[in-house]
Amino acid sequence: MPINHPLRPFYRAVSGLCGIVILAFGILGVIASSGEDFFSRESIWALWMRTNMAFSLLSIVLGAILVGGYAIGGELSHRINYYGSWLLLAGGLAGIAVMRTDVNIFNWSMVNVIVSLIIGTLVLTAGLYDKPGPTEPAGEAAIRHNRALPAKS
């Protein structure tokens, strides 16, 4: 993973935007699924994806974590993006496996799977390129300025 990539702020903003989309979907899903069963399998839609109260609340939590990571920044943001992306990708693949079964407790459709995989890929890319580090190692600075490296004791 590159450290202090020049486009690090851009990748961090992409993950923050993905978090906002997930958070908005969750909030709209809670509104759309109010009055239904928690694990309802009815045709409830929010932002062109199927949902129920359970999936909407899970989306609010995940979106809030991504947005919080964006706001905090640093190493915590990097870890949230990197590991959260694997959760999104695994969720998308699990959605394919359970879509037409009774185990589909989150009421997923193929649209949910595609969106989860796309957002998971975007957040993974952000997690791979937003790793912070020291601005400049001492050894590189000394070499750049044609100075001798400090002697190791």
C-alpha positions as CSV (number, residue, x, y, z in Angstrom):
1,M,0.0,0.0,0.0
2,P,1.4,3.4,-0.9
3,I,1.9,5.8,2.0
4,N,0.9,9.4,1.6
5,H,-0.3,8.9,-2.0
6,P,-0.8,12.3,-3.7
7,L,-4.5,11.6,-4.3
8,R,-5.1,10.5,-0.7
9,P,-7.6,13.3,0.0
10,F,-9.5,12.4,-3.2
11,Y,-9.8,8.7,-2.2
12,R,-10.8,9.7,1.4
13,A,-13.5,11.9,-0.1
14,V,-14.7,9.0,-2.3
15,S,-15.1,6.8,0.8
16,G,-16.9,9.7,2.6
17,L,-19.3,10.1,-0.4
18,C,-20.0,6.3,-0.4
19,G,-20.7,6.6,3.4
20,I,-23.2,9.4,2.7
21,V,-25.0,7.4,0.0
22,I,-25.2,4.4,2.3
23,L,-26.4,6.6,5.2
24,A,-29.1,8.3,3.0
25,F,-30.3,4.9,1.8
26,G,-30.6,3.7,5.3
27,I,-32.6,6.7,6.4
28,L,-34.9,6.6,3.4
29,G,-35.2,2.8,4.0
30,V,-36.3,3.3,7.6
31,I,-38.9,5.8,6.5
32,A,-40.2,3.4,3.7
33,S,-40.2,0.3,5.9
34,S,-41.8,1.9,9.0
35,G,-44.9,-0.1,10.0
36,E,-43.6,-3.3,8.4
37,D,-42.0,-6.3,10.1
38,F,-38.3,-6.0,11.0
39,F,-37.3,-8.7,8.6
40,S,-40.1,-8.1,6.1
41,R,-39.9,-9.6,2.6
42,E,-42.4,-7.2,1.1
43,S,-41.6,-5.0,-1.9
44,I,-40.1,-2.0,0.0
45,W,-37.8,0.2,-2.0
46,A,-35.4,3.1,-1.2
47,L,-33.0,4.6,-3.7
48,W,-34.0,2.0,-6.2
49,M,-32.9,-0.9,-3.9
50,R,-35.0,-3.3,-1.9
51,T,-34.8,-3.0,1.9
52,N,-36.5,-3.7,5.2
53,M,-36.1,-2.2,8.6
54,A,-33.2,-4.5,9.5
55,F,-31.2,-3.7,6.4
56,S,-32.0,0.0,6.7
57,L,-30.7,0.1,10.3
58,L,-27.6,-1.8,9.3
59,S,-27.0,0.6,6.5
60,I,-27.3,3.6,8.8
61,V,-24.7,2.1,11.1
62,L,-22.3,1.3,8.2
63,G,-22.8,4.7,6.6
64,A,-22.2,6.5,9.8
65,I,-19.0,4.5,10.4
66,L,-17.7,5.4,6.9
67,V,-18.7,9.1,7.3
68,G,-17.1,9.1,10.8
69,G,-13.9,7.6,9.4
70,Y,-13.9,10.3,6.7
71,A,-14.3,13.0,9.4
72,I,-11.6,11.7,11.7
73,G,-9.1,10.8,9.0
74,G,-5.7,9.4,9.5
75,E,-4.9,5.7,10.2
76,L,-8.4,5.0,11.6
77,S,-10.0,6.2,8.4
78,H,-7.6,4.0,6.4
79,R,-8.5,0.9,8.5
80,I,-12.2,1.6,8.4
81,N,-12.1,1.9,4.6
82,Y,-9.9,-1.2,4.1
83,Y,-11.7,-3.6,6.4
84,G,-15.2,-2.1,5.8
85,S,-14.7,-2.6,2.0
86,W,-14.3,-6.4,2.6
87,L,-17.5,-6.4,4.6
88,L,-19.3,-4.7,1.7
89,L,-17.8,-7.1,-0.8
90,A,-18.6,-10.2,1.3
91,G,-22.1,-8.9,1.9
92,G,-22.6,-8.5,-1.9
93,L,-21.4,-12.1,-2.5
94,A,-23.5,-13.4,0.3
95,G,-26.5,-11.6,-1.2
96,I,-26.1,-13.5,-4.4
97,A,-26.0,-16.8,-2.5
98,V,-29.2,-16.2,-0.5
99,M,-31.2,-13.9,-2.8
100,R,-34.0,-16.4,-3.7
101,T,-34.1,-18.3,-0.4
102,D,-35.7,-17.9,3.0
103,V,-32.3,-16.9,4.4
104,N,-32.6,-13.5,2.6
105,I,-33.4,-11.7,5.8
106,F,-32.3,-8.3,4.4
107,N,-34.7,-8.5,1.5
108,W,-31.9,-8.1,-1.1
109,S,-32.3,-8.1,-4.9
110,M,-29.7,-8.1,-7.7
111,V,-29.6,-4.3,-7.6
112,N,-28.5,-4.4,-4.0
113,V,-25.8,-6.9,-4.8
114,I,-24.5,-4.8,-7.7
115,V,-24.5,-1.6,-5.6
116,S,-22.8,-3.3,-2.7
117,L,-20.0,-4.7,-5.0
118,I,-19.5,-1.3,-6.6
119,I,-19.4,0.6,-3.3
120,G,-17.2,-2.1,-1.8
121,T,-14.8,-1.7,-4.7
122,L,-14.7,2.1,-4.4
123,V,-14.1,1.9,-0.6
124,L,-11.5,-0.8,-1.1
125,T,-9.7,1.5,-3.6
126,A,-9.8,4.3,-1.0
127,G,-8.5,1.9,1.7
128,L,-5.6,0.9,-0.5
129,Y,-4.5,4.5,-1.3
130,D,-5.4,6.5,1.8
131,K,-2.7,5.2,4.1
132,P,-1.1,8.0,6.0
133,G,2.5,8.1,7.2
134,P,5.3,10.4,8.1
135,T,5.7,13.2,5.7
136,E,9.3,12.5,4.9
137,P,11.6,9.9,6.4
138,A,14.9,11.4,7.7
139,G,17.1,9.2,5.5
140,E,15.4,10.4,2.3
141,A,15.7,14.0,3.4
142,A,19.4,13.7,4.0
143,I,20.0,12.0,0.7
144,R,18.0,14.7,-1.1
145,H,20.0,17.5,0.4
146,N,23.3,15.7,-0.3
147,R,24.1,15.4,3.4
148,A,25.6,12.4,5.1
149,L,23.2,10.1,6.9
150,P,23.5,10.3,10.7
151,A,25.8,7.7,12.1
152,K,24.1,4.7,13.8
153,S,25.3,4.0,17.3
